[in-house]
Amino acid sequence: MNKRLLVICPSRGRPGRLKQMLDSLYDTKNGDVDCVVYVANDDPKLEDYKQFDKVVIGERFNIAKVFNYVSCDLKPGYRYYAEANDDHIYHTKGWDDKLIGVIESKGNGVGISYGSNGLNESLPSAVCMSANIINALGYMVNPLFEHTYIDNYFKDLGEKIGRLFKVEDVFIEHRHYLSGKASMDDNYAYVLSKEALDKGKAAYDEWLDKYCVEDVKKVIDECRLYN
């Protein structure tokens, strides 16, 4: 039987914040949950990351490529995959049961779910995705994306297949610079830069224009979402 849930967390230069995230994740989970942390081999704090279990050290990838590499190549075989950032904190006991449960009860085992995040409630954060969607597409995130607008991709894909579920009583806090809960660092400086935002918007627009319909059709056909 496939394992239940794998959380994928790219991290860079933040081993202290990562420890807080991992402690909160494992302290509040109910079921069978693994977490893989992906760290680039040129990370300035690489030695500090070696204290953690299940850290994968490899080539420096963008965030979308980390999600795709881990879910499709490194750790296939889970029934559900979730994304995490090293600035998330899991507050809700049994968040895993709740995020998986809504997909199984309302989506018949197909879907994308997420909770409240305390930063931007209009976009999904720390999403949980059923593996059958990834298997249908061949990726967790369309490879056009790099760092930004990935949340928009998850939202649109979930809505267009009719399987996007927000679980209001799950709180996975996003302690981001924009919420005043983190100091500026190189990671925030880049993802908030005009360069990163412009790249993300261009990728998102191209996906909507050229690939969205195809991606949605693949999921509907492969997962037999004809009702």
N, C-alpha and C positions, 0 to 999 in steps of 0.2 A: 504494500500500500504506500502511496506517495505520502511524504511528510506534509504537515498541515500548513505552516506559514513561515515564510522567510522575509525578514525585514532587511532592506538594503540601505546602507548609509555611507555615502561618500563623505570623507572628512579631510580637511587640510589645515594644519597649523593650530588645531584646537583640541589637543588631547584632554585638557581639563574639562572643557564643555562636553566633550564626547562622553567622559565618565559619568557626568550628571545625567546625560540622556540615557545611557545604557542602564544605569542604576534604576532610573524611573521606569524604563521599559520592562525590565525583568521583575521589578517589585510589584508591578500592577497587572502583568499578564496572567491569564488563567490557564491557558492550554499549552500545546506544543508549539513554541515559537523559537526560531533561531534568528540571529542577526549577524550579517556579514558587514564588516566595515572595510571600505576600500580606501587605501592610502597610496599616494604616488611615491615612487622611489626617490623623488627629489624633494620630499617634504622637509622643511627646515626643522621639524620636531619629530623626525622619523623614529629616533631611538625611544622617545617617550611613548609612541604608539605600540611598541613591542610588548608592553605590559598587558595588553588586552588579548583575550581569546578571539579567534575567528577574524583576525585582521588579515586582509589580503593586500600584499604590497606588489605593485606593478607599475606599468607605464602610466604616465600622467594622461588621464582621459578627461573629457568634459563630463558633466553630470549625466546627460542622457546616455552616453556610451557606457558609463559605469552601470546604470540600471540594466541596459541591454546585455552587457557582457556577463554580469552576475546571473541574471534571470535565465538567459538563453544558453550560455556557454559554460559558465563555472558551476552553477547550482540548479540545473533543471530538475524537475521531478517533484516540486512542491505544488500543492493545490492552490495556494494563494501567495501573492507577493505584495509587500508593502514598501513604500518609500519612507525614509526618515532623513532628517537633517541633524547635524550635530548640535543645532540650537533648538531642538524640540525637547519638551518635557512632557511625559505621559502622566496624567493626573487621574484618569478614570480606571478604577479596578475592573478588570475584565474587558478592557477595550478591544482585545482580540476577538473574544466571543461575540461582542456586539457588532463589530465591523464585518466579521464573517457571517454572523447570523442573519443580518439584513440581506446580504447577497443571496444566501441560501433560501430565505423565506419569501423574499419579494422578487428575486431575480432568477429563481430556480437554478442557483449555482453559477450564474453569469452576471458579472457586474463590477462596478467600481464604487467603493464606499469611503466615507471620510467623516470626521467629526468637526467640532468647533476648534478654532485655533487661536483666537484672541488677537489676530493681526488683520486679516482680511477675510471676512466671512463670505464674501461673494465668490471666492475661488477655493477649490479643494486643496488641502494640505495634508501631508502624511497619509496619502491614499492607500487603500487596500484594493488589489485587483485580482480577479480570478485568473488562474493560469490559462484557462481555455481561450481568453482574449489574446494573451501573449502568444500562445501557440498558433492561433489563427493568423496573426499579423507577422509573426517571426521576430517581434521585438516588443519591448514594454513601452518605449517611446519612439515615435517616428525619428529616424536618424537625421532628419533635417535640423532637429533641435540640438542645442548645445547646453546652455545654462539657464536661460530665461524663457518665459512663456510656456514652460512645461505644464504648469498648473492649468493654463488655458486649454492645452491639448487634452489633458485628462478630463476636464469639465465637458468640453465639446464632444469628445468621443463617447463618454458615458451618456450624455443627453441624447445623442443622435442614435445610439443603439437602444435607448429607452431603459437604461440600467444604471443610472447615477443615483446614489442614495446618500443623503446626509443624515448622520445619526446625531441628533441634537444633544443627547446625554453622554456623548463621548467628548472629552476635552483633552486635546493634545496641543499644548501651548507652544506657539512659535515665538521663542524669545529672540526676536530679530532686532537689529539696529533700528528699524523703522518704528518699532513699538516702544522704543526707549529702554529695552531690556538687555541691550548689548552695546559694547563699545565698537566703534568703527575699526575694522581691520582690513587686510588686503583682500579677503574674500568678499566682504560687503562692498568695498570700494569698486571691485571689478563688476559684480553683478548689478550694481546700481549705476554703473557708468553708461554714458551714451553709447559707447561701442557695443557693450553687451546687450543693452536694451534694443538697440537698432537691429542687431543680429537676430535677437529673439523674435522681434516683430516681423522681420522679413521672413524668417522660417515659418512662423505661424501663418502669415498671409499666403505663403507659397503652399503650405499644407492645405489650408482651406480651399485654395483655388485649384490645386492639381491632384491632391492625394486623399483628401478627407472622404469623398464619396467612395473611393476604392477601399480605404481602410474600413469604413463602416460596413460596406457590402461583404468584405471578407469575414468580419466578425458575425454578422447576421447569418451568412451562409454556413460558416463552419460550426457555429453554436446553435444553428437552427432556430433563430429568433423570429419565427414567422407569425406569431400570434400578435 
